Each structure stands twice: as C-alpha cells, then as structure tokens.
C-alpha cells in the first residue's frame, strides 16, 4: 500500500501512524473485492471509530478505538488502486 504526501502529513501532525497500521493490516485486504473504499476516522474526546464503506454507504468495516490523542474531527480518506489518499488528492 502506498500513501500520498497528504496522508503522510496527516499521520505526522495528528500523531496517528497507528491509523495507517490498521488500514494496512486490516482494511487493505478488503480492496481485493472492493476496489474503491471511503475510510472515515472520527475522533471525539480521545475515542475514535474507523468506518469503511464502498462509497455508496454499504458498510464494509468498523473498528472502535478506546484511546487516541489524535485531534477531534472527522477525517476522510480514499483507498483505491493500492493508494491511500485524501479526497483532495483524488
């Protein structure tokens, strides 16, 4: 799996390389049957949830994170053609 400069910058500034690990080890293999995925990382009060869909609201993966120091917000990524990227880089 490749990541764009924008994703690398996000991981560095948000301090969440753990998110890239989860994408690479748990979500990336789903790409064999779903060539385009939308990955949302929603962080609120040190807790997070990762939601993956096919872009048409069909849920493919969910994972709760009990603690993170990543900044609060909804962070969206796309995974397609073996590349994790930000929507603005699509």
BELVENZI-V261231 format. One record per backbone hydrogen bond with DSSP energy under -1.0 kcal/mol. NH is the residue of the N-H (numbers start at 1). CO is the residue of the C=O. E is the energy in kcal/mol with one decimal. If there is no record, write none. Layout:
nh;co;e
NH;CO;E
NH;CO;E
This chain:
nh;co;e
2;82;-2.8
4;84;-1.7
8;4;-2.3
9;5;-2.5
10;6;-2.2
11;7;-2.6
12;8;-2.3
13;9;-2.8
14;10;-2.8
16;11;-1.5
19;16;-1.0
21;17;-1.9
22;18;-2.1
23;19;-2.4
24;20;-2.6
25;21;-2.4
26;22;-2.6
27;22;-1.3
28;23;-2.8
30;27;-1.7
31;28;-1.4
32;29;-1.2
33;30;-1.8
34;30;-1.3
37;79;-1.8
38;53;-2.4
39;77;-3.0
40;51;-3.2
41;75;-3.2
42;49;-2.5
43;73;-2.9
44;47;-3.0
47;44;-1.4
48;65;-2.3
49;42;-1.9
50;63;-3.0
51;40;-2.6
52;61;-2.7
53;38;-2.4
54;58;-1.3
60;52;-3.3
61;52;-1.3
63;50;-1.9
65;48;-3.3
68;46;-1.6
73;43;-2.4
75;41;-3.0
77;39;-2.4
78;85;-3.1
79;37;-2.4
80;83;-2.2
83;80;-1.9
84;2;-2.9
85;78;-2.8
89;86;-2.0
90;87;-1.3
